Amino acid sequence: MRTKEFETDEIADAAMHVFWRRGYAATSVQDLVDGTGLSRSSLYSTFQSKQGLYQQALRRYELLTTLNNVKLLSGSGSPKALIRQLLLNIVEDELSDPEHKGCLVANACLELAGHDEEVAEFVVSNLQKIQHALENLLIKAQQSDEIASTQNPRALASFFVNTIQGLRVLGKGSPVQERRHSLMDVIEVALSVL
C-alpha cells in the first residue's frame, strides 16, 4: 500500500502541470479536480485551499527541476562546461515543450510574487539555490584558473540566474527554429563573460 505522502506527491505533480499550463488565476478548482482526479472535498481536506495546493505544486517543481540543476552544477568536470550544459538543458526544455509553459518559478514570480508574500519568499529561495550553486562553481573555476580571479563570483552568479530566467521567457515565443538560434546566441554571449 502506498503512503499518504507518495499519494500527495502524485497529486501535487498533477496539480503542478495544471497550474503550469494555465497559471494560478486561470486555474479553477474544477480544473484541479479534473487534472488530479480527486474530489473537491479530498483536495480541500489534503491541501486546505487552492493556494495550499499551489504551494505544494511549487515545492514539487523545485524538487524536480531546481534541485536537479543544483546537482548538475555540483558535479565534477569543468565549471564552464557545467554552466554550458545547464544552459543547453534549459534551451532543450523550452524547445521540446509544445505548450510553451516556460519556468513555473518565473511564471509564479510574474503572476503572484508582487502581491503574495509566500510566493515571493518561495521565488527568492528558489532562485537563491541556483545562485549559490553557481557562485560555488565559479569560485571553484577561479581556484582552478578556469576564469580570472578578478571576476566577482557573486555578480557572475546573479548574471547567470538572470540569463537562465531570460532563456525561459524567450523560449515561450516564436517558431522553434527561430527560438533555437536566438537562445543559442544568448548562451554564447553569456559564456563569453567568463
N, CA, C and O of each residue as an XYZ file, in Angstrom:
776
protein
N       0.836     -1.198      0.000
C       0.000      0.000      0.000
C       0.876      1.255      0.000
O       1.885      1.315      0.703
N       0.486      2.249     -0.787
C       1.265      3.480     -0.873
C       1.015      4.361      0.341
O      -0.056      4.333      0.947
N       2.024      5.135      0.673
C       1.869      6.052      1.794
C       1.132      7.299      1.340
O       1.097      7.615      0.151
N       0.549      7.999      2.291
C      -0.158      9.251      2.012
C       0.782     10.261      1.350
O       0.384     10.988      0.439
N       2.036     10.298      1.818
C       2.997     11.240      1.251
C       3.210     10.985     -0.236
O       3.277     11.930     -1.022
N       3.316      9.730     -0.627
C       3.512      9.406     -2.031
C       2.294      9.828     -2.835
O       2.431     10.384     -3.925
N       1.100      9.568     -2.304
C      -0.114      9.982     -2.996
C      -0.179     11.506     -3.096
O      -0.571     12.054     -4.126
N       0.206     12.176     -2.023
C       0.205     13.634     -2.026
C       1.170     14.160     -3.094
O       0.860     15.130     -3.786
N       2.331     13.527     -3.227
C       3.284     13.933     -4.262
C       2.693     13.750     -5.652
O       2.867     14.610     -6.515
N       1.998     12.643     -5.877
C       1.379     12.415     -7.187
C       0.338     13.488     -7.498
O       0.273     14.005     -8.613
N      -0.472     13.811     -6.494
C      -1.498     14.839     -6.682
C      -0.843     16.203     -6.918
O      -1.268     16.961     -7.790
N       0.188     16.503     -6.136
C       0.901     17.776     -6.320
C       1.529     17.849     -7.707
O       1.541     18.913     -8.325
N       2.052     16.726     -8.202
C       2.622     16.704     -9.556
C       1.545     17.003    -10.598
O       1.758     17.797    -11.514
N       0.385     16.359    -10.446
C      -0.711     16.593    -11.394
C      -1.170     18.046    -11.327
O      -1.378     18.683    -12.359
N      -1.326     18.568    -10.119
C      -1.739     19.967     -9.955
C      -0.684     20.916    -10.512
O      -1.015     21.942    -11.106
N       0.589     20.569    -10.318
C       1.674     21.393    -10.836
C       1.507     21.581    -12.342
O       1.666     22.690    -12.853
N       1.190     20.510    -13.044
C       1.037     20.612    -14.506
C      -0.179     21.458    -14.887
O      -0.151     22.171    -15.890
N      -1.247     21.380    -14.086
C      -2.414     22.216    -14.361
C      -2.060     23.691    -14.157
O      -2.317     24.518    -15.032
N      -1.475     24.018    -13.014
C      -1.078     25.411    -12.751
C      -0.059     25.898    -13.780
O      -0.108     27.052    -14.207
N       0.847     25.035    -14.169
C       1.903     25.389    -15.104
C       1.314     25.760    -16.466
O       1.746     26.717    -17.109
N       0.317     24.977    -16.887
C      -0.320     25.234    -18.188
C      -1.207     26.477    -18.159
O      -1.215     27.262    -19.108
N      -1.949     26.651    -17.078
C      -2.998     27.666    -17.061
C      -2.640     28.930    -16.276
O      -3.223     29.988    -16.511
N      -1.683     28.827    -15.344
C      -1.419     29.933    -14.430
C      -2.315     29.793    -13.216
O      -3.305     29.062    -13.239
N      -1.961     30.493    -12.167
C      -2.717     30.363    -10.914
C      -4.136     30.919    -11.053
O      -5.107     30.230    -10.740
N      -4.255     32.150    -11.516
C      -5.561     32.812    -11.557
C      -6.534     32.107    -12.499
O      -7.725     32.016    -12.204
N      -6.039     31.616    -13.618
C      -6.910     30.984    -14.610
C      -7.270     29.536    -14.264
O      -8.099     28.924    -14.936
N      -6.652     28.996    -13.223
C      -6.944     27.626    -12.823
C      -8.088     27.623    -11.817
O      -8.001     28.221    -10.744
N      -9.156     26.938    -12.190
C     -10.299     26.828    -11.276
C     -10.142     25.568    -10.433
O      -9.333     24.692    -10.737
N     -10.925     25.501     -9.379
C     -10.923     24.282     -8.565
C     -11.379     23.104     -9.419
O     -10.883     21.989     -9.256
N     -12.321     23.346    -10.327
C     -12.765     22.258    -11.208
C     -11.622     21.777    -12.107
O     -11.504     20.580    -12.368
N     -10.780     22.701    -12.581
C      -9.609     22.297    -13.362
C      -8.716     21.375    -12.539
O      -8.184     20.392    -13.055
N      -8.555     21.697    -11.260
C      -7.716     20.878    -10.376
C      -8.361     19.527    -10.103
O      -7.670     18.509    -10.038
N      -9.673     19.511     -9.943
C     -10.396     18.241     -9.775
C     -10.184     17.383    -11.024
O      -9.851     16.202    -10.923
N     -10.376     17.980    -12.190
C     -10.203     17.245    -13.449
C      -8.754     16.792    -13.632
O      -8.501     15.674    -14.082
N      -7.817     17.653    -13.286
C      -6.399     17.353    -13.500
C      -5.818     16.349    -12.527
O      -4.886     15.623    -12.872
N      -6.355     16.293    -11.310
C      -5.804     15.387    -10.294
C      -6.610     14.117    -10.118
O      -6.097     13.109     -9.632
N      -7.879     14.163    -10.515
C      -8.742     13.005    -10.306
C      -9.319     12.921     -8.898
O     -10.030     11.967     -8.579
N      -9.026     13.896     -8.059
C      -9.579     13.918     -6.705
C     -10.861     14.737     -6.676
O     -11.088     15.590     -7.534
N     -11.682     14.471     -5.694
C     -12.884     15.268     -5.495
C     -12.496     16.595     -4.847
O     -11.393     16.738     -4.320
N     -13.404     17.554     -4.891
C     -13.167     18.842     -4.237
C     -12.892     18.647     -2.750
O     -11.975     19.249     -2.192
N     -13.696     17.801     -2.119
C     -13.537     17.610     -0.671
C     -12.184     16.983     -0.354
O     -11.566     17.337      0.651
N     -11.714     16.066     -1.182
C     -10.396     15.458     -0.944
C      -9.277     16.475     -1.141
O      -8.306     16.496     -0.384
N      -9.420     17.320     -2.165
C      -8.414     18.364     -2.387
C      -8.352     19.304     -1.192
O      -7.270     19.634     -0.707
N      -9.519     19.731     -0.723
C      -9.549     20.668      0.400
C      -9.088     20.016      1.698
O      -8.411     20.654      2.505
N      -9.450     18.746      1.907
C      -9.032     18.107      3.161
C      -7.528     17.847      3.175
O      -6.918     17.827      4.244
N      -6.923     17.650      2.012
C      -5.490     17.384      1.944
C      -4.666     18.665      1.893
O      -3.629     18.760      2.549
N      -5.116     19.647      1.124
C      -4.309     20.851      0.884
C      -4.916     22.132      1.458
O      -4.287     23.187      1.373
N      -6.085     22.076      2.023
C      -6.802     23.178      2.666
C      -7.364     24.223      1.698
O      -8.440     24.768      1.943
N      -6.659     24.506      0.612
C      -7.119     25.561     -0.298
C      -6.404     25.411     -1.639
O      -5.451     24.645     -1.784
N      -6.896     26.165     -2.602
C      -6.223     26.227     -3.908
C      -4.797     26.730     -3.717
O      -3.859     26.220     -4.330
N      -4.644     27.744     -2.853
C      -3.312     28.294     -2.609
C      -2.399     27.256     -1.939
O      -1.210     27.186     -2.251
N      -2.947     26.456     -1.025
C      -2.157     25.410     -0.382
C      -1.667     24.381     -1.390
O      -0.530     23.915     -1.316
N      -2.535     24.035     -2.328
C      -2.142     23.094     -3.380
C      -1.105     23.737     -4.304
O      -0.176     23.068     -4.757
N      -1.263     25.021     -4.579
C      -0.286     25.732     -5.415
C       1.087     25.746     -4.742
O       2.103     25.515     -5.397
N       1.116     26.011     -3.459
C       2.380     25.997     -2.717
C       3.037     24.619     -2.810
O       4.248     24.519     -3.007
N       2.250     23.574     -2.671
C       2.795     22.218     -2.774
C       3.289     21.940     -4.193
O       4.316     21.287     -4.382
N       2.557     22.434     -5.183
C       2.981     22.264     -6.581
C       4.315     22.968     -6.830
O       5.180     22.437     -7.525
N       4.479     24.167     -6.259
C       5.751     24.882     -6.401
C       6.894     24.102     -5.751
O       7.993     24.036     -6.300
N       6.638     23.518     -4.593
C       7.680     22.714     -3.928
C       8.052     21.494     -4.762
O       9.223     21.119     -4.832
N       7.060     20.876     -5.392
C       7.345     19.723     -6.265
C       8.173     20.170     -7.469
O       9.101     19.469     -7.871
N       7.856     21.306     -8.037
C       8.625     21.822     -9.170
C      10.073     22.043     -8.759
O      11.000     21.695     -9.490
N      10.250     22.622     -7.585
C      11.611     22.857     -7.100
C      12.366     21.544     -6.956
O      13.529     21.443     -7.347
N      11.712     20.555     -6.403
C      12.343     19.254     -6.214
C      12.699     18.609     -7.554
O      13.768     18.013     -7.693
N      11.821     18.725     -8.523
C      12.007     18.049     -9.806
C      12.890     18.812    -10.787
O      13.450     18.211    -11.704
N      13.022     20.111    -10.613
C      13.815     20.882    -11.582
C      14.982     21.608    -10.938
O      16.138     21.334    -11.261
N      14.695     22.519    -10.040
C      15.748     23.352     -9.456
C      16.822     22.507     -8.791
O      18.015     22.722     -9.009
N      16.400     21.550     -7.985
C      17.399     20.752     -7.270
C      18.205     19.865     -8.211
O      19.360     19.549     -7.925
N      17.607     19.461     -9.332
C      18.387     18.732    -10.349
C      19.432     19.643    -10.984
O      20.541     19.205    -11.288
N      19.077     20.911    -11.184
C      20.043     21.863    -11.734
C      21.177     22.135    -10.746
O      22.337     22.255    -11.140
N      20.834     22.232     -9.463
C      21.858     22.416     -8.428
C      22.789     21.203     -8.416
O      24.005     21.344     -8.286
N      22.209     20.020     -8.551
C      23.019     18.791     -8.577
C      23.970     18.805     -9.779
O      25.139     18.442     -9.647
N      23.481     19.217    -10.935
C      24.336     19.313    -12.121
C      25.503     20.260    -11.858
O      26.647     19.939    -12.181
N      25.226     21.417    -11.276
C      26.277     22.401    -11.021
C      27.257     21.946     -9.947
O      28.373     22.462     -9.868
N      26.861     21.007     -9.138
C      27.732     20.475     -8.087
C      28.544     19.271     -8.568
O      29.325     18.698     -7.809
N      28.355     18.899     -9.814
C      29.021     17.718    -10.349
C      30.491     17.958    -10.648
O      31.012     19.062    -10.494
N      31.130     16.902    -11.074
C      32.547     17.011    -11.425
C      32.674     17.462    -12.878
O      31.752     17.303    -13.678
N      33.793     18.006    -13.189
C      34.042     18.478    -14.544
C      34.366     19.951    -14.560
O      34.374     20.620    -13.527
N      34.627     20.433    -15.730
C      34.962     21.839    -15.936
C      33.778     22.715    -15.543
O      32.662     22.484    -16.009
N      34.001     23.724    -14.688
C      32.907     24.629    -14.329
C      32.244     25.280    -15.543
O      31.018     25.373    -15.607
N      33.055     25.731    -16.504
C      32.471     26.335    -17.702
C      31.595     25.334    -18.449
O      30.519     25.682    -18.935
N      32.063     24.089    -18.538
C      31.290     23.052    -19.232
C      29.987     22.761    -18.494
O      28.958     22.520    -19.125
N      30.023     22.781    -17.167
C      28.805     22.534    -16.391
C      27.798     23.660    -16.584
O      26.600     23.404    -16.704
N      28.267     24.895    -16.614
C      27.358     26.023    -16.845
C      26.786     25.952    -18.254
O      25.592     26.173    -18.455
N      27.632     25.647    -19.223
C      27.157     25.486    -20.604
C      26.086     24.395    -20.675
O      25.056     24.569    -21.325
N      26.337     23.269    -20.001
C      25.376     22.161    -20.032
C      24.046     22.574    -19.410
O      22.982     22.237    -19.930
N      24.108     23.297    -18.307
C      22.875     23.778    -17.679
C      22.086     24.659    -18.654
O      20.880     24.479    -18.819
N      22.761     25.598    -19.289
C      22.077     26.493    -20.224
C      21.523     25.729    -21.426
O      20.418     26.016    -21.888
N      22.279     24.762    -21.931
C      21.788     23.939    -23.050
C      20.575     23.111    -22.636
O      19.630     22.963    -23.410
N      20.600     22.573    -21.418
C      19.456     21.803    -20.918
C      18.199     22.672    -20.874
O      17.107     22.226    -21.228
N      18.372     23.908    -20.437
C      17.232     24.819    -20.357
C      16.681     25.104    -21.752
O      15.467     25.104    -21.955
N      17.562     25.344    -22.702
C      17.121     25.576    -24.077
C      16.361     24.364    -24.598
O      15.299     24.513    -25.204
N      16.885     23.181    -24.373
C      16.199     21.968    -24.857
C      14.853     21.780    -24.168
O      13.881     21.379    -24.807
N      14.789     22.067    -22.860
C      13.497     22.008    -22.152
C      12.483     22.923    -22.820
O      11.347     22.526    -23.079
N      12.902     24.141    -23.094
C      11.984     25.119    -23.679
C      11.565     24.716    -25.090
O      10.389     24.820    -25.438
N      12.498     24.266    -25.891
C      12.186     23.945    -27.283
C      11.394     22.657    -27.427
O      10.690     22.473    -28.420
N      11.500     21.762    -26.449
C      10.785     20.492    -26.553
C       9.399     20.547    -25.917
O       8.675     19.551    -25.927
N       9.026     21.689    -25.369
C       7.719     21.821    -24.726
C       6.714     22.408    -25.711
O       6.766     23.603    -26.005
N       5.795     21.580    -26.228
C       4.840     22.089    -27.218
C       3.857     23.110    -26.637
O       3.238     23.870    -27.381
N       3.717     23.126    -25.317
C       2.783     24.065    -24.689
C       3.434     25.397    -24.318
O       2.745     26.327    -23.897
N       4.758     25.496    -24.473
C       5.491     26.739    -24.170
C       5.167     27.253    -22.761
O       4.839     28.425    -22.578
N       5.264     26.364    -21.779
C       4.895     26.733    -20.406
C       5.948     27.595    -19.734
O       5.620     28.345    -18.814
N       7.195     27.514    -20.159
C       8.259     28.275    -19.514
C       8.621     27.675    -18.168
O       8.489     26.470    -17.958
N       9.071     28.510    -17.275
C       9.505     28.100    -15.941
C       8.381     28.407    -14.951
O       7.891     29.535    -14.907
N       7.974     27.433    -14.169
C       6.901     27.646    -13.205
C       7.293     28.697    -12.173
O       6.445     29.467    -11.721
N       8.565     28.736    -11.797
C       9.021     29.744    -10.829
C       8.933     31.142    -11.448
O       8.456     32.074    -10.800
N       9.382     31.292    -12.679
C       9.282     32.594    -13.350
C       7.819     32.979    -13.529
O       7.452     34.139    -13.340
N       6.988     32.014    -13.892
C       5.566     32.295    -14.046
C       4.966     32.755    -12.721
O       4.186     33.707    -12.686
N       5.329     32.079    -11.633
C       4.831     32.455    -10.297
C       5.315     33.852     -9.925
O       4.572     34.642     -9.343
N       6.554     34.144    -10.264
C       7.113     35.464     -9.965
C       6.323     36.549    -10.689
O       5.940     37.551    -10.087
N       6.082     36.347    -11.974
C       5.390     37.353    -12.770
C       3.920     37.493    -12.380
O       3.375     38.597    -12.370
N       3.284     36.369    -12.060
C       1.850     36.417    -11.784
C       1.520     36.785    -10.341
O       0.570     37.532    -10.107
N       2.279     36.282     -9.368
C       1.847     36.380     -7.982
C       2.810     37.041     -7.011
O       2.372     37.606     -6.009
N       4.104     36.987     -7.277
C       5.077     37.406     -6.265
C       4.912     38.868     -5.851
O       5.263     39.225     -4.726
N       4.395     39.706     -6.719
C       4.216     41.108     -6.390
C       3.174     41.373     -5.325
O       3.178     42.429     -4.693
N       2.272     40.409     -5.121
C       1.216     40.628     -4.126
C       0.941     39.417     -3.230
O      -0.024     39.421     -2.467
N       1.768     38.398     -3.317
C       1.612     37.220     -2.457
C       2.959     36.954     -1.785
O       3.904     36.489     -2.422
N       3.029     37.255     -0.497
C       4.296     37.171      0.233
C       4.871     35.752      0.250
O       6.084     35.573      0.133
N       4.013     34.757      0.394
C       4.505     33.371      0.425
C       5.123     32.981     -0.912
O       6.177     32.346     -0.950
N       4.479     33.353     -1.990
C       5.024     33.054     -3.319
C       6.318     33.826     -3.524
O       7.284     33.278     -4.056
N       6.354     35.079     -3.114
C       7.573     35.882     -3.248
C       8.731     35.238     -2.492
O       9.848     35.165     -3.004
N       8.464     34.773     -1.275
C       9.511     34.106     -0.487
C       9.984     32.825     -1.169
O      11.179     32.528     -1.181
N       9.039     32.066     -1.737
C       9.411     30.843     -2.448
C      10.303     31.173     -3.645
O      11.333     30.532     -3.850
N       9.910     32.166     -4.428
C      10.675     32.535     -5.630
C      12.096     32.937     -5.239
O      13.064     32.483     -5.848
N      12.214     33.781     -4.231
C      13.539     34.226     -3.789
C      14.374     33.035     -3.334
O      15.539     32.912     -3.715
N      13.794     32.170     -2.532
C      14.516     30.990     -2.033
C      14.955     30.084     -3.175
O      16.080     29.585     -3.195
N      14.049     29.881     -4.123
C      14.346     29.005     -5.258
C      15.500     29.562     -6.083
O      16.433     28.834     -6.421
N      15.438     30.837     -6.403
C      16.492     31.449     -7.216
C      17.812     31.508     -6.452
O      18.881     31.408     -7.053
N      17.744     31.670     -5.139
C      18.970     31.676     -4.336
C      19.670     30.322     -4.365
O      20.899     30.262     -4.328
N      18.916     29.253     -4.429
C      19.535     27.918     -4.507
C      20.406     27.805     -5.757
O      21.535     27.320     -5.694
N      19.876     28.251     -6.883
C      20.644     28.233     -8.131
C      21.822     29.210     -8.034
O      22.942     28.893     -8.435
N      21.548     30.388     -7.500
C      22.609     31.393     -7.390
C      23.772     30.875     -6.538
O      24.933     31.032     -6.918
N      23.473     30.264     -5.402
C      24.540     29.750     -4.529
C      25.330     28.640     -5.225
O      26.555     28.581     -5.116
N      24.625     27.765     -5.940
C      25.319     26.690     -6.661
C      26.232     27.270     -7.738
O      27.361     26.813     -7.920
N      25.740     28.270     -8.442
C      26.567     28.919     -9.465
C      27.761     29.635     -8.840
O      28.880     29.540     -9.344
N      27.525     30.340     -7.762
C      28.621     31.067     -7.112
C      29.705     30.103     -6.636
O      30.893     30.363     -6.823
N      29.299     28.991     -6.021
C      30.277     27.996     -5.576
C      31.067     27.429     -6.754
O      32.277     27.222     -6.664
N      30.367     27.183     -7.853
C      31.034     26.658     -9.041
C      32.011     27.687     -9.620
O      33.100     27.325    -10.065
N      31.633     28.942     -9.616
C      32.505     29.986    -10.141
C      33.731     30.204     -9.256
O      34.814     30.508     -9.757
N      33.567     30.050     -7.962
C      34.728     30.112     -7.058
C      35.675     28.955     -7.375
O      36.893     29.129     -7.414
N      35.103     27.784     -7.597
C      35.911     26.615     -7.987
C      36.646     26.899     -9.300
O      37.808     26.526     -9.459
N      35.964     27.560    -10.236
C      36.589     27.898    -11.525
C      37.750     28.857    -11.332
O      38.758     28.761    -12.032
N      37.621     29.778    -10.393
C      38.729     30.690    -10.103
C      39.901     29.938     -9.475
O      41.060     30.188     -9.806
N      39.589     29.021     -8.571
C      40.643     28.263     -7.897
C      41.424     27.388     -8.873
O      42.607     27.119     -8.664
N      40.758     26.946     -9.936
C      41.442     26.122    -10.936
C      41.943     26.948    -12.112
O      42.374     26.396    -13.124
N      41.886     28.274    -11.979
C      42.329     29.202    -13.026
C      41.553     29.064    -14.335
O      42.062     29.396    -15.405
N      40.319     28.573    -14.241
C      39.494     28.479    -15.444
C      38.871     29.829    -15.787
O      38.597     30.119    -16.951
N      38.652     30.646    -14.768
C      38.234     32.031    -15.003
C      39.130     32.941    -14.160
O      39.734     32.506    -13.180
N      39.200     34.181    -14.553
C      40.096     35.135    -13.891
C      39.685     35.378    -12.442
O      38.500     35.425    -12.112
N      40.679     35.527    -11.602
C      40.427     35.794    -10.183
C      39.863     37.192     -9.963
O      39.375     37.505     -8.876
N      39.930     38.034    -10.997
C      39.380     39.388    -10.886
C      37.859     39.416    -11.056
O      37.209     40.411    -10.735
N      37.306     38.324    -11.559
C      35.847     38.234    -11.723
C      35.178     38.158    -10.357
O      35.752     37.596     -9.424
N      33.992     38.704    -10.223
C      33.213     38.658     -8.990
C      32.236     37.482     -9.078
O      31.249     37.566     -9.809
N      32.490     36.381     -8.345
C      31.640     35.189     -8.466
C      30.168     35.452     -8.119
O      29.275     34.886     -8.750
N      29.914     36.302     -7.130
C      28.536     36.595     -6.746
C      27.815     37.332     -7.877
O      26.679     37.002     -8.220
N      28.481     38.321     -8.446
C      27.873     39.087     -9.541
C      27.674     38.204    -10.776
O      26.640     38.284    -11.440
N      28.658     37.370    -11.076
C      28.509     36.443    -12.206
C      27.356     35.483    -11.978
O      26.589     35.203    -12.900
N      27.225     34.975    -10.759
C      26.126     34.051    -10.446
C      24.783     34.747    -10.654
O      23.853     34.158    -11.203
N      24.686     36.000    -10.213
C      23.446     36.777    -10.428
C      23.176     36.946    -11.924
O      22.039     36.817    -12.377
N      24.221     37.233    -12.674
C      24.094     37.383    -14.118
C      23.557     36.094    -14.746
O      22.675     36.145    -15.604
N      24.083     34.940    -14.325
C      23.639     33.679    -14.918
C      22.223     33.306    -14.480
O      21.480     32.707    -15.259
N      21.838     33.645    -13.257
C      20.438     33.428    -12.851
C      19.521     34.262    -13.751
O      18.483     33.782    -14.208
N      19.908     35.495    -13.996
C      19.141     36.361    -14.881
C      19.095     35.782    -16.302
O      18.050     35.810    -16.953
N      20.209     35.270    -16.768
C      20.272     34.664    -18.100
C      19.350     33.453    -18.181
O      18.632     33.277    -19.166
N      19.371     32.624    -17.146
C      18.517     31.434    -17.116
C      17.045     31.845    -17.221
O      16.294     31.281    -18.018
N      16.641     32.817    -16.422
C      15.246     33.241    -16.457
C      14.909     33.888    -17.804
O      13.806     33.715    -18.322
N      15.859     34.629    -18.362
C      15.650     35.208    -19.690
C      15.473     34.144    -20.755
O      14.621     34.282    -21.633
N      16.269     33.078    -20.690
C      16.116     31.968    -21.634
C      14.728     31.355    -21.517
O      14.102     31.012    -22.520
N      14.253     31.221    -20.277
C      12.920     30.650    -20.051
C      11.832     31.522    -20.680
O      10.884     31.013    -21.279
N      11.979     32.830    -20.536
C      10.970     33.740    -21.099
C      11.063     33.751    -22.621
O      10.043     33.639    -23.301
N      12.272     33.883    -23.164
C      12.440     33.877    -24.626
C      11.968     32.573    -25.244
O      11.474     32.557    -26.372
N      12.120     31.482    -24.510
C      11.727     30.173    -25.019
C      10.240     30.002    -25.211
O       9.804     29.039    -25.842
N       9.449     30.922    -24.678
C       7.996     30.794    -24.770
C       7.428     31.303    -26.097
O       6.263     31.040    -26.397
N       8.211     32.017    -26.893
C       7.642     32.615    -28.096
C       8.341     32.215    -29.372
O       9.377     31.551    -29.342
N       7.776     32.617    -30.488
C       8.288     32.441    -31.850
C       8.489     30.981    -32.251
O       8.544     30.100    -31.393
N       8.598     30.726    -33.562
C       8.790     29.350    -34.052
C      10.075     28.729    -33.502
O      11.037     29.432    -33.194
N      10.074     27.396    -33.385
C      11.180     26.671    -32.748
C      12.528     27.007    -33.352
O      13.477     27.271    -32.612
N      12.645     27.006    -34.672
C      13.948     27.231    -35.290
C      14.470     28.634    -34.990
O      15.658     28.813    -34.724
N      13.586     29.624    -35.033
C      13.997     30.992    -34.700
C      14.414     31.073    -33.235
O      15.412     31.712    -32.901
N      13.641     30.419    -32.359
C      13.966     30.439    -30.935
C      15.306     29.765    -30.687
O      16.104     30.259    -29.890
N      15.569     28.650    -31.354
C      16.830     27.935    -31.148
C      18.008     28.852    -31.444
O      18.947     28.933    -30.652
N      17.965     29.537    -32.567
C      19.072     30.438    -32.925
C      19.223     31.550    -31.889
O      20.335     31.835    -31.444
N      18.120     32.174    -31.504
C      18.180     33.259    -30.524
C      18.712     32.771    -29.184
O      19.560     33.420    -28.571
N      18.216     31.633    -28.736
C      18.621     31.108    -27.434
C      20.087     30.683    -27.443
O      20.799     30.891    -26.460
N      20.540     30.093    -28.538
C      21.947     29.693    -28.628
C      22.848     30.932    -28.670
O      23.946     30.920    -28.113
N      22.390     31.990    -29.323
C      23.152     33.243    -29.318
C      23.297     33.775    -27.890
O      24.374     34.224    -27.495
N      22.209     33.722    -27.120
C      22.252     34.185    -25.728
C      23.269     33.374    -24.939
O      24.051     33.937    -24.173
N      23.264     32.054    -25.119
C      24.205     31.198    -24.402
C      25.642     31.581    -24.725
O      26.465     31.727    -23.822
N      25.946     31.744    -26.003
C      27.325     32.058    -26.395
C      27.780     33.398    -25.827
O      28.912     33.520    -25.360
N      26.910     34.401    -25.863
C      27.283     35.711    -25.318
C      27.450     35.600    -23.800
O      28.396     36.147    -23.233
N      26.531     34.893    -23.151
C      26.620     34.740    -21.689
C      27.934     34.065    -21.287
O      28.616     34.515    -20.366
N      28.275     33.004    -21.973
C      29.504     32.272    -21.632
C      30.762     33.090    -21.925
O      31.817     32.854    -21.337
N      30.639     34.052    -22.839
C      31.813     34.864    -23.188
C      32.234     35.776    -22.037
O      33.361     36.271    -22.039
N      31.373     36.009    -21.066
C      31.762     36.857    -19.933
C      32.696     36.124    -18.970
O      33.335     36.740    -18.117
N      32.764     34.816    -19.118
C      33.681     34.062    -18.253
C      35.068     34.204    -18.773
O      36.004     33.650    -18.197
